[in-house]
């Protein structure tokens, strides 16, 4: 499969908003990670990483160059319909308006790297060496079992799991 589903786009938007919100709330140096688990097969992960990386670059460019694709409108809509009501429902959590969040979106987008994490690739998530790492990690079981993902904001699983009763 050589295209991303709309749900991947939704997950990327949620990751952008979550990372910007973390910075708005006073933790811009905190690590932020998104897990993308599309296939058990290592051979499928490289192409998946490329697709995620290309789409992420498009989103970053939309924001950076204020393109007419409407990323600002989409982010604001998701913020107002989902993030803001959820935040306001948590005692002691500030309900910030999108305009307060907006200055943190660009810097967060610029800091994100996309890495393929599996037993074949040398790419790693080393939070000791990079304590403020902002990463989208594309991989499989190496990510879901035994590896701590610091600052995990979004997990995206796009495969059928035979272990549906197992919490990953």
N, C-alpha and C positions, 0 to 999 in steps of 0.2 A: 504494500500500500504506500503510495507516494504523495499522500496529502493528509493534512491534519483535520481532525474533526472540530466542529464548533466548540465542543466541550474543552478541548485543549486551549482554545482561544480564551474561553471563560476562565480557565485555571490560570493562564498567564496574566490576565487582567487582575484577578484576585491577588496574585503574587505581587504585582506592581503596587496595588493599593495597600496590601499588608505591610510591605517593606517601607513605603512612604509613611504610613501611619506610625510604624515603629520609630522612624526618625522624628516625626512630628511630636511624638510623646517623649522625646528626650534621649533616645537611644540610637543615634545615627551610626555609631560604630559597632553596634551589635551585629553578629552574623545573621544572615537571612538565607534560607535554603528552600528550594522547591524540588521535590522528587517527582520524576517522570519515569514510570515503569511501564514500558509498552510491550515487552516481550521477554521470554526466558532466553531466547536465542541471541547469543552475542552478535551473530551476523546481522540481525535486525536492528541492533542498537545504534550502529554507526549512521545508517540512513535516518533513523528516528531523530538522532542528535542533529543531523543536518537540517531536517525539516523544522525542528523546534528553534534552532539557531537562526534560520532564515526568517521564520515568522517573528521571532523576537526582534531581529534587526529591523524588520518592517515597522513594528510597533514603536521601537525607539526612534526611528526616522520620522514617523508620523508625529510623534511628540516634539522632537528636536526641531523639525522644520515646519511645524504647525500645518501639516498637510490637511487637505479637505476630507480625509478619510474618517474624521470624527472621533479620534481616540479620546480627546478631552471630554466630548459629550458622552461617550460610552463609559468612561471611568467615573464621571460625575453621576451618571444614572445608577451605576452599580453601587457607588458609595452611598447615595441617598436612599436607594431601595433596600440595600442589604447591610452594609457596614455601619451606617449611622444608626438605624434602629437597633441593631444588635449591640453596639457600643452603649447606647443610651439605656439599654435594658440591664446593663451590668453596673451594680452599685459602685460608685467611685470612679467610673470610667468616663472621661470627658467625651462629650458628643460634639466633635469638631466639624465645622462646615467644610465642604470641599475646597473652598477658596483658601482656607487655612492649610490644607493638605498640599495644595497645588505646588508650592515652591519646593517641596521635597520629592516630587515625582521625577523630575529631570535628573537630579543627582543620583537617585536610586537606580534609574534606568542605565545611567552611564557606568555604574559600578558593577553591574551584573555580568558574570561570565557563564557560559554554557559548557559543561564538561561531561564526557562520557566516562562512566565509572563501571568497569567490569574487570574480570581477571585478565583480559587481553590487552587493555589499555593502561598506559602509565599515568593517566590523569588521576589526580587524587583530590580529596577535600581535606586539607591539612589546616585545621583551625588554630593550631598552635603557631604555625608559621604565618598564617593569614587570619588573625583573630577577628577581623571585620569582614570576612569573606561574604560576598553576595553571589550565590550560585544557583543555577538550574542544573541539577544532576540527573542525567539520563542513564539508566542502567537497569539492572535486574536484581537477582537475589542478594548480590553483594550489598546493595543499598537497603534492602528490607530486612536483612538478618545480620545482626552483629556489628553494624556500622552506625555510629551515632551521627545524626545530621543535626548540627547545631543550628538553633534558630529556625527550625522547620516551620514554615508558614503554610505550605500547600503540598499535598500529596496527590498525584494523579496516577491512577492505575487504569490502563487500557487493555487489559487482557482478562481472559476468563481464568478464574482461579479454582482449581479443584479443592483447595483448602478454604472454601468460603466461610467455614466456621472458625478460621484462625485469624486472630487479630495481628496484623502486620504493622 
